[in-house]
Amino acid sequence: MTAPAPFRCRWAETNDLLRVYHDEEWGEPVRDSRELWETLMLEGFQAGLSWLIVLRRRETLRAAFRGFDPEIVARFGPEDVERLMGDPGVIRARAKIEAAIGNAQAYLAMREKGEDFAAFTWGMVPDAPIINRTGAVLAQSPASVAMSKALKARGFRFVGPVVVYAWMQAVGMVDDHDPNCFRCEANRVKHD
């Protein structure tokens, strides 16, 4: 007799790629500055689209943006924007592409001022993970509004409170797993 499939957040049950992402990545704490920046850029590309589109194109986006290395992306010029606009494998939204380049420059400017991206962002959520056990699906929170304002003040774009909230969920600053999901922290403790 096989064990029943674990209960997971409903959104993750709609597609195998989403299921794997949910089970292995979503909500896992990310403490590496470059990886946090990459994830924020991907969330920006997702604005107005589904996360599934981004997941399907993630490897192509990584290749097109040279591994999301901020040092390289910050040096992209108009010819790189046109190269990306002509690449059918990426999300061809000029404003998002230009924002990613500007965000690489903002990331490097923070670093040059001695401000580590991971320390800065995690420092804004000292009680992380913020736990939502209501089962309600939030689009933003007071923490994402504050983080959005702080990022914009440092020159970041495509980092509105909704994008930032989705990013905070993805990188483990917010735990929004359904209370019955096997990845919910309380349930993980029971199963470990």
C-alpha positions in Angstrom: 0.0 0.0 0.0 1.4 3.4 -1.0 1.4 6.3 1.3 -1.0 9.1 0.4 0.5 12.0 -1.4 1.4 14.8 1.0 -1.0 17.8 1.2 0.6 20.9 -0.2 -0.5 24.5 -1.0 -3.2 24.4 -3.6 -1.3 26.6 -6.1 1.4 23.9 -6.3 -1.0 21.2 -7.3 -1.7 22.6 -10.7 1.6 21.7 -12.5 4.6 19.4 -12.0 7.0 22.3 -12.3 5.2 24.2 -9.6 5.0 21.2 -7.4 8.8 20.6 -7.5 9.4 24.4 -7.0 7.0 24.4 -4.0 8.4 21.2 -2.5 12.1 22.1 -2.9 12.5 25.8 -3.0 9.6 28.1 -2.2 9.9 29.4 1.4 13.4 28.0 2.0 15.5 30.7 3.6 18.0 32.3 1.2 20.9 34.1 2.8 23.2 34.6 -0.1 23.1 38.2 -1.4 23.5 37.4 -5.1 20.9 34.6 -5.0 18.5 37.0 -3.2 19.0 39.6 -5.9 18.5 37.0 -8.7 15.2 35.9 -7.1 14.1 39.5 -6.7 14.8 40.0 -10.4 12.8 36.9 -11.4 9.9 38.1 -9.3 10.1 41.5 -11.1 9.9 39.6 -14.5 6.9 37.8 -13.1 4.9 41.0 -12.5 1.6 40.7 -14.5 2.4 37.2 -15.5 2.2 33.8 -13.8 5.1 32.3 -11.8 4.8 29.3 -14.0 6.0 31.4 -17.0 9.0 32.5 -15.1 9.8 28.9 -13.9 9.6 27.7 -17.5 12.0 30.4 -18.7 14.2 30.6 -15.6 17.2 28.8 -17.1 17.0 30.8 -20.3 16.8 34.0 -18.3 19.8 32.9 -16.3 21.8 32.3 -19.4 20.6 35.6 -21.1 21.5 37.6 -17.9 24.9 35.8 -17.6 24.0 33.9 -14.4 22.4 37.0 -12.9 25.9 38.2 -11.9 25.2 41.8 -10.9 28.8 42.8 -11.9 28.1 41.7 -15.5 24.5 42.8 -15.7 25.3 46.3 -14.4 27.5 46.7 -17.5 24.8 45.8 -20.0 24.2 48.5 -22.5 21.7 49.3 -25.3 23.0 46.5 -27.4 22.4 44.0 -24.6 18.8 45.4 -24.2 18.2 44.8 -27.9 19.8 41.3 -27.7 17.4 40.4 -24.8 14.4 42.0 -26.6 15.2 39.7 -29.6 15.5 36.5 -27.5 12.3 34.5 -27.6 13.3 32.6 -24.5 13.3 35.6 -22.2 10.4 37.7 -21.0 10.7 40.5 -23.6 9.5 43.5 -21.6 11.9 46.4 -22.2 10.9 48.1 -18.9 11.7 44.9 -16.9 15.0 44.3 -18.8 16.1 47.9 -18.2 15.0 47.6 -14.5 17.1 44.5 -14.0 20.1 46.3 -15.4 19.4 49.3 -13.2 18.8 47.0 -10.2 22.3 45.4 -10.7 23.7 48.9 -10.6 21.7 49.7 -7.4 22.9 46.4 -5.8 26.5 47.2 -6.6 26.1 50.8 -5.2 24.8 49.3 -2.0 27.8 47.0 -1.8 30.2 49.9 -2.5 28.7 51.8 0.4 29.3 48.8 2.7 25.7 47.7 2.7 25.3 43.9 2.2 22.1 43.1 0.3 21.3 40.0 2.4 22.0 41.7 5.7 20.0 44.7 4.7 16.9 42.8 3.5 16.9 40.2 6.3 17.5 43.0 8.8 14.2 44.5 7.8 12.4 41.3 8.9 14.1 40.6 12.3 11.3 38.2 13.3 11.5 36.2 10.1 9.9 34.1 9.0 6.8 36.1 9.3 4.2 33.4 9.7 0.7 33.6 8.2 -1.4 30.7 9.4 -4.8 32.2 8.5 -5.0 30.4 5.2 -5.7 33.8 3.6 -3.6 34.6 0.5 -2.1 38.0 0.9 -0.9 40.2 -1.9 1.3 42.4 0.2 2.0 43.3 3.9 3.2 46.2 5.9 6.7 44.5 5.8 6.6 44.3 2.0 5.5 47.9 1.8 8.4 49.0 4.0 10.9 46.9 2.1 9.6 48.2 -1.3 10.1 51.8 -0.1 13.6 51.0 1.2 14.6 49.3 -2.1 13.2 52.1 -4.2 15.1 54.7 -2.1 18.2 52.8 -3.1 17.4 53.0 -6.8 15.6 49.7 -7.4 12.7 49.4 -9.8 10.0 46.8 -10.4 10.0 46.3 -6.6 6.5 47.3 -5.6 4.9 45.9 -2.5 3.3 43.0 -4.3 6.5 41.9 -6.1 8.4 42.3 -2.8 5.8 40.2 -0.9 6.1 37.4 -3.4 9.8 37.6 -3.2 9.7 37.5 0.6 7.6 34.3 0.4 10.0 32.8 -2.1 13.2 33.4 0.0 11.7 32.4 3.3 11.2 35.8 4.9 7.5 35.0 5.0 6.0 31.5 5.6 2.7 31.5 3.8 2.3 27.7 3.4 -1.2 26.6 3.9 -1.6 25.5 7.5 -2.2 21.9 6.4 0.7 21.8 3.9 3.5 19.4 4.7 6.0 22.3 4.2 4.3 24.4 6.9 6.8 24.8 9.7 4.6 23.3 12.3 3.9 20.2 10.1 7.6 19.9 9.2 8.4 19.6 12.9 5.8 16.8 13.2 7.2 14.9 10.3 10.9 15.2 11.0 
